[in-house]
Amino acid sequence: MNSLHNWNVSNGTNFREMFSSCEKLSDISGLQNWKVSKGIYFNSMFSECSKIRSFNDLQNWNVSNGKQFNNMFYHCTSLLDSNGF
């Protein structure tokens, strides 16, 4: 995921289904510095990414403009196993 570390997503508003169904995705640390403050839609962004163990790397995200988060972490079963919440 480190290859995504330098992506400039600062003007992005729609992150809907961006990584949906990336079943092998487990490390989202490359997203920790993303500027998503203009983001509105985060629906199903990580849905079906069952190997993600923690979303701590997203703790600095400013999602105050977000309007839709439906199923953002749907079926991320490893989050439950690791106390990622």
OpenMM code with the backbone's topology and positions (N, CA, C; nanometers):
from openmm import Vec3, app, unit

residues = "MET ASN SER LEU HIS ASN TRP ASN VAL SER ASN GLY THR ASN PHE ARG GLU MET PHE SER SER CYS GLU LYS LEU SER ASP ILE SER GLY LEU GLN ASN TRP LYS VAL SER LYS GLY ILE TYR PHE ASN SER MET PHE SER GLU CYS SER LYS ILE ARG SER PHE ASN ASP LEU GLN ASN TRP ASN VAL SER ASN GLY LYS GLN PHE ASN ASN MET PHE TYR HIS CYS THR SER LEU LEU ASP SER ASN GLY PHE".split()
positions = [
    Vec3(0.0828, -0.1194, 0.0000),
    Vec3(0.0000, 0.0000, 0.0000),
    Vec3(0.0865, 0.1248, 0.0000),
    Vec3(0.2137, 0.1107, 0.0271),
    Vec3(0.3006, 0.2273, 0.0318),
    Vec3(0.3073, 0.3024, -0.0994),
    Vec3(0.2776, 0.2375, -0.2098),
    Vec3(0.2784, 0.3076, -0.3378),
    Vec3(0.1684, 0.4133, -0.3444),
    Vec3(0.0695, 0.4039, -0.2580),
    Vec3(-0.0385, 0.5026, -0.2538),
    Vec3(-0.0087, 0.6165, -0.1570),
    Vec3(0.1007, 0.6054, -0.0874),
    Vec3(0.1359, 0.7021, 0.0166),
    Vec3(0.1398, 0.8459, -0.0353),
    Vec3(0.1889, 0.8663, -0.1552),
    Vec3(0.2057, 1.0013, -0.2084),
    Vec3(0.0952, 1.0464, -0.3027),
    Vec3(-0.0108, 0.9725, -0.3105),
    Vec3(-0.1214, 1.0162, -0.3960),
    Vec3(-0.1800, 1.1452, -0.3415),
    Vec3(-0.2085, 1.2393, -0.4301),
    Vec3(-0.2740, 1.3634, -0.3894),
    Vec3(-0.4238, 1.3466, -0.4137),
    Vec3(-0.4947, 1.3193, -0.3070),
    Vec3(-0.6400, 1.3025, -0.3157),
    Vec3(-0.7112, 1.4189, -0.2472),
    Vec3(-0.6399, 1.5294, -0.2271),
    Vec3(-0.6921, 1.6406, -0.1483),
    Vec3(-0.8159, 1.7062, -0.2084),
    Vec3(-0.8382, 1.6909, -0.3372),
    Vec3(-0.9588, 1.7474, -0.3985),
    Vec3(-1.0671, 1.6428, -0.4210),
    Vec3(-1.0405, 1.5212, -0.3795),
    Vec3(-1.1375, 1.4127, -0.3985),
    Vec3(-1.2596, 1.4290, -0.3101),
    Vec3(-1.3751, 1.4008, -0.3652),
    Vec3(-1.4986, 1.4059, -0.2884),
    Vec3(-1.5654, 1.2689, -0.2809),
    Vec3(-1.5354, 1.1822, -0.3768),
    Vec3(-1.6029, 1.0533, -0.3841),
    Vec3(-1.5013, 0.9398, -0.3723),
    Vec3(-1.5012, 0.8735, -0.2568),
    Vec3(-1.4128, 0.7604, -0.2324),
    Vec3(-1.4926, 0.6305, -0.2277),
    Vec3(-1.6143, 0.6370, -0.2743),
    Vec3(-1.7071, 0.5239, -0.2721),
    Vec3(-1.6480, 0.4040, -0.3448),
    Vec3(-1.6466, 0.2902, -0.2757),
    Vec3(-1.6047, 0.1615, -0.3313),
    Vec3(-1.4617, 0.1602, -0.3846),
    Vec3(-1.3788, 0.2509, -0.3386),
    Vec3(-1.2436, 0.2646, -0.3912),
    Vec3(-1.1617, 0.1358, -0.3785),
    Vec3(-1.1685, 0.0718, -0.2641),
    Vec3(-1.0949, -0.0527, -0.2427),
    Vec3(-1.1886, -0.1707, -0.2218),
    Vec3(-1.3142, -0.1527, -0.2534),
    Vec3(-1.4138, -0.2560, -0.2331),
    Vec3(-1.3727, -0.3853, -0.3033),
    Vec3(-1.3861, -0.4926, -0.2322),
    Vec3(-1.3563, -0.6277, -0.2824),
    Vec3(-1.2084, -0.6530, -0.3069),
    Vec3(-1.1212, -0.5731, -0.2487),
    Vec3(-0.9769, -0.6011, -0.2541),
    Vec3(-0.9480, -0.7002, -0.1422),
    Vec3(-0.9803, -0.8230, -0.1668),
    Vec3(-0.9776, -0.9253, -0.0627),
    Vec3(-0.8400, -0.9475, -0.0013),
    Vec3(-0.7338, -0.9175, -0.0718),
    Vec3(-0.5999, -0.9383, -0.0179),
    Vec3(-0.5453, -0.8156, 0.0546),
    Vec3(-0.6166, -0.7056, 0.0491),
    Vec3(-0.5728, -0.5834, 0.1155),
    Vec3(-0.5729, -0.6025, 0.2669),
    Vec3(-0.4584, -0.5836, 0.3289),
    Vec3(-0.4504, -0.5976, 0.4735),
    Vec3(-0.3814, -0.4780, 0.5391),
    Vec3(-0.2976, -0.4098, 0.4674),
    Vec3(-0.2201, -0.2984, 0.5228),
    Vec3(-0.2643, -0.1682, 0.4569),
    Vec3(-0.3240, -0.0804, 0.5357),
    Vec3(-0.3692, 0.0480, 0.4808),
    Vec3(-0.2847, 0.1631, 0.5346),
    Vec3(-0.1644, 0.1317, 0.5819),
    Vec3(-0.0775, 0.2351, 0.6386),
    Vec3(-0.0376, 0.3399, 0.5347),
    Vec3(-0.0376, 0.3057, 0.4084),
    Vec3(-0.0035, 0.4012, 0.3036),
    Vec3(-0.1061, 0.5119, 0.2872),
    Vec3(-0.2195, 0.4975, 0.3540),
    Vec3(-0.3257, 0.5984, 0.3434),
    Vec3(-0.3253, 0.6957, 0.4603),
    Vec3(-0.2344, 0.6786, 0.5538),
    Vec3(-0.2389, 0.7565, 0.6774),
    Vec3(-0.2243, 0.9065, 0.6575),
    Vec3(-0.1582, 0.9505, 0.5530),
    Vec3(-0.1393, 1.0941, 0.5301),
    Vec3(-0.2305, 1.1514, 0.4225),
    Vec3(-0.3244, 1.0730, 0.3771),
    Vec3(-0.4176, 1.1235, 0.2767),
    Vec3(-0.4984, 1.2379, 0.3354),
    Vec3(-0.5162, 1.3419, 0.2567),
    Vec3(-0.5997, 1.4561, 0.2949),
    Vec3(-0.7364, 1.4350, 0.2301),
    Vec3(-0.8329, 1.3944, 0.3100),
    Vec3(-0.9655, 1.3621, 0.2572),
    Vec3(-1.0724, 1.4573, 0.3106),
    Vec3(-1.0321, 1.5765, 0.3517),
    Vec3(-1.1257, 1.6692, 0.4157),
    Vec3(-1.2392, 1.7145, 0.3242),
    Vec3(-1.2216, 1.7054, 0.1938),
    Vec3(-1.3295, 1.7408, 0.1009),
    Vec3(-1.4176, 1.6207, 0.0691),
    Vec3(-1.3807, 1.5060, 0.1230),
    Vec3(-1.4554, 1.3835, 0.0963),
    Vec3(-1.5977, 1.3885, 0.1469),
    Vec3(-1.6891, 1.3428, 0.0658),
    Vec3(-1.8308, 1.3375, 0.1013),
    Vec3(-1.8788, 1.1926, 0.1065),
    Vec3(-1.8386, 1.1138, 0.0077),
    Vec3(-1.8878, 0.9776, -0.0066),
    Vec3(-1.7777, 0.8764, 0.0246),
    Vec3(-1.8007, 0.7979, 0.1279),
    Vec3(-1.7062, 0.6947, 0.1684),
    Vec3(-1.7736, 0.5569, 0.1694),
    Vec3(-1.8923, 0.5494, 0.1114),
    Vec3(-1.9693, 0.4256, 0.1107),
    Vec3(-1.8869, 0.3081, 0.0601),
    Vec3(-1.8877, 0.2008, 0.1336),
    Vec3(-1.8261, 0.0736, 0.0929),
    Vec3(-1.6796, 0.0880, 0.0523),
    Vec3(-1.6111, 0.1865, 0.1020),
    Vec3(-1.4733, 0.2114, 0.0612),
    Vec3(-1.3842, 0.0894, 0.0813),
    Vec3(-1.4008, 0.0208, 0.1929),
    Vec3(-1.3198, -0.0972, 0.2217),
    Vec3(-1.4052, -0.2232, 0.2323),
    Vec3(-1.5253, -0.2183, 0.1840),
    Vec3(-1.6155, -0.3322, 0.1972),
    Vec3(-1.5556, -0.4565, 0.1321),
    Vec3(-1.5721, -0.5681, 0.2005),
    Vec3(-1.5209, -0.6991, 0.1584),
    Vec3(-1.3690, -0.7112, 0.1685),
    Vec3(-1.3030, -0.6159, 0.2333),
    Vec3(-1.1577, -0.6248, 0.2575),
    Vec3(-1.1387, -0.6968, 0.3904),
    Vec3(-1.1623, -0.8234, 0.3884),
    Vec3(-1.1702, -0.9010, 0.5123),
    Vec3(-1.0370, -0.9162, 0.5856),
    Vec3(-0.9266, -0.8792, 0.5251),
    Vec3(-0.7966, -0.8967, 0.5904),
    Vec3(-0.7466, -0.7717, 0.6635),
    Vec3(-0.8156, -0.6590, 0.6490),
    Vec3(-0.7753, -0.5384, 0.7220),
    Vec3(-0.7914, -0.5658, 0.8710),
    Vec3(-0.6849, -0.5464, 0.9472),
    Vec3(-0.6865, -0.5786, 1.0904),
    Vec3(-0.7055, -0.4549, 1.1782),
    Vec3(-0.6813, -0.3373, 1.1244),
    Vec3(-0.6934, -0.2161, 1.2049),
    Vec3(-0.7163, -0.0965, 1.1128),
    Vec3(-0.7890, -0.0002, 1.1608),
    Vec3(-0.8029, 0.1228, 1.0843),
    Vec3(-0.7374, 0.2396, 1.1575),
    Vec3(-0.6436, 0.2099, 1.2458),
    Vec3(-0.5704, 0.3141, 1.3190),
    Vec3(-0.4962, 0.4088, 1.2255),
    Vec3(-0.4561, 0.3602, 1.1084),
    Vec3(-0.3847, 0.4460, 1.0139),
    Vec3(-0.4737, 0.5543, 0.9548),
    Vec3(-0.6028, 0.5461, 0.9786),
    Vec3(-0.6961, 0.6470, 0.9277),
    Vec3(-0.7352, 0.7466, 1.0362),
    Vec3(-0.6753, 0.7367, 1.1518),
    Vec3(-0.7168, 0.8202, 1.2644),
    Vec3(-0.6954, 0.9696, 1.2424),
    Vec3(-0.6062, 1.0073, 1.1530),
    Vec3(-0.5832, 1.1495, 1.1257),
    Vec3(-0.6676, 1.2031, 1.0112),
    Vec3(-0.7494, 1.1186, 0.9550),
    Vec3(-0.8356, 1.1635, 0.8458),
    Vec3(-0.9389, 1.2619, 0.9010),
    Vec3(-0.9559, 1.3719, 0.8301),
    Vec3(-1.0607, 1.4674, 0.8630),
    Vec3(-1.1778, 1.4377, 0.7697),
    Vec3(-1.2788, 1.3719, 0.8233),
    Vec3(-1.3950, 1.3349, 0.7422),
    Vec3(-1.5185, 1.4150, 0.7847),
    Vec3(-1.4951, 1.5356, 0.8354),
    Vec3(-1.6047, 1.6171, 0.8874),
    Vec3(-1.7053, 1.6570, 0.7803),
    Vec3(-1.6670, 1.6564, 0.6534),
    Vec3(-1.7610, 1.6874, 0.5451),
    Vec3(-1.8309, 1.5631, 0.4927),
    Vec3(-1.7930, 1.4487, 0.5440),
    Vec3(-1.8511, 1.3229, 0.4977),
    Vec3(-2.0002, 1.3148, 0.5234),
    Vec3(-2.0725, 1.2667, 0.4258),
    Vec3(-2.2184, 1.2534, 0.4357),
    Vec3(-2.2619, 1.1072, 0.4311),
    Vec3(-2.1841, 1.0240, 0.3635),
    Vec3(-2.2244, 0.8845, 0.3470),
    Vec3(-2.1077, 0.7915, 0.3794),
    Vec3(-2.1311, 0.7066, 0.4794),
    Vec3(-2.0318, 0.6106, 0.5239),
    Vec3(-2.0884, 0.4686, 0.5236),
    Vec3(-2.2033, 0.4498, 0.4602),
    Vec3(-2.2710, 0.3209, 0.4610),
    Vec3(-2.1753, 0.2087, 0.4225),
    Vec3(-2.1712, 0.1057, 0.5034),
    Vec3(-2.0940, -0.0155, 0.4750),
    Vec3(-1.9460, 0.0110, 0.4481),
    Vec3(-1.8906, 0.1154, 0.5043),
    Vec3(-1.7505, 0.1502, 0.4790),
    Vec3(-1.6570, 0.0343, 0.5115),
    Vec3(-1.6850, -0.0370, 0.6196),
    Vec3(-1.6022, -0.1499, 0.6602),
    Vec3(-1.6825, -0.2800, 0.6613),
    Vec3(-1.7806, -0.2880, 0.5758),
    Vec3(-1.8664, -0.4065, 0.5700),
    Vec3(-1.7834, -0.5311, 0.5400),
    Vec3(-1.8039, -0.6324, 0.6170),
    Vec3(-1.7392, -0.7629, 0.6038),
    Vec3(-1.5874, -0.7550, 0.6214),
    Vec3(-1.5421, -0.6631, 0.7047),
    Vec3(-1.4004, -0.6574, 0.7427),
    Vec3(-1.3865, -0.7405, 0.8691),
    Vec3(-1.3973, -0.8692, 0.8539),
    Vec3(-1.4044, -0.9605, 0.9682),
    Vec3(-1.2783, -0.9615, 1.0522),
    Vec3(-1.1633, -0.9309, 0.9973),
    Vec3(-1.0401, -0.9287, 1.0763),
    Vec3(-1.0363, -0.8116, 1.1730),
    Vec3(-1.1119, -0.7055, 1.1466),
    Vec3(-1.1207, -0.5954, 1.2417),
    Vec3(-1.1811, -0.6448, 1.3731),
    Vec3(-1.2811, -0.7269, 1.3625),
    Vec3(-1.3445, -0.7806, 1.4825),
    Vec3(-1.2492, -0.8712, 1.5587),
    Vec3(-1.1734, -0.9499, 1.4877),
    Vec3(-1.0820, -1.0446, 1.5509),
    Vec3(-0.9671, -0.9750, 1.6220),
    Vec3(-0.9278, -0.8570, 1.5751),
    Vec3(-0.8097, -0.7905, 1.6296),
    Vec3(-0.8441, -0.6760, 1.7244),
    Vec3(-0.9714, -0.6596, 1.7553),
    Vec3(-1.0152, -0.5440, 1.8352),
    Vec3(-0.9758, -0.4140, 1.7681),
    Vec3(-0.9827, -0.4101, 1.6353),
    Vec3(-0.9483, -0.2912, 1.5589),
    Vec3(-1.0421, -0.1759, 1.5835),
    Vec3(-1.1532, -0.2039, 1.6476),
    Vec3(-1.2459, -0.0968, 1.6797),
    Vec3(-1.2043, -0.0405, 1.8114),
] * unit.nanometer
topology = app.Topology()
chain = topology.addChain("A")
for resn in residues:
    res = topology.addResidue(resn, chain)
    for name in ("N", "CA", "C"):
        topology.addAtom(name, app.Element.getBySymbol(name[0]), res)
